[in-house]
Amino acid sequence: MKPKEIVEKWVAAFNAIDIDVLADLYHDDAINHQVVADPLVGKSAIKKMFSEEFAHAKMVCIIENIFEDGDWAILEWRDPLGLRGCGFFHITDDKIKFQRGYWDKLSFLRQQGLPIPER
């Protein structure tokens, strides 16, 4: 599959809150680095993160653009509340090897009615 197709599958699983399918899209030793947090290493850590995040917030990913360059796909997204972000996905052997996401955590917490850290 092309990297763009993997990211489209990722978005579909994300929006369906299908954590097992999401996790299966990653290599066992994948890295997921959302720049608002420390990088996560390994499929099990990534799966745990999705489980925890979906338990606390209603998240929806609306595709604005997906760009593809070699083994990379770049996703520009928004959510129904107006939050915007982008993600970079390095795909090898039809699995996500590395992901980095950029988005505004403070806006996300406010929109979701979640506690804002003191620091």
Secondary structure, DSSP 8 states (H G I E B T S, - for coil): --HHHHHHHHHHHHHTT-HHHHHHTEEEEEEEEETTS--EESHHHHHHHHHHHHHH-----EEEEEEEETTEEEEEEE-TTS-EEEEEEEEETTEEEEEEEEE-HHHHHHHHT------
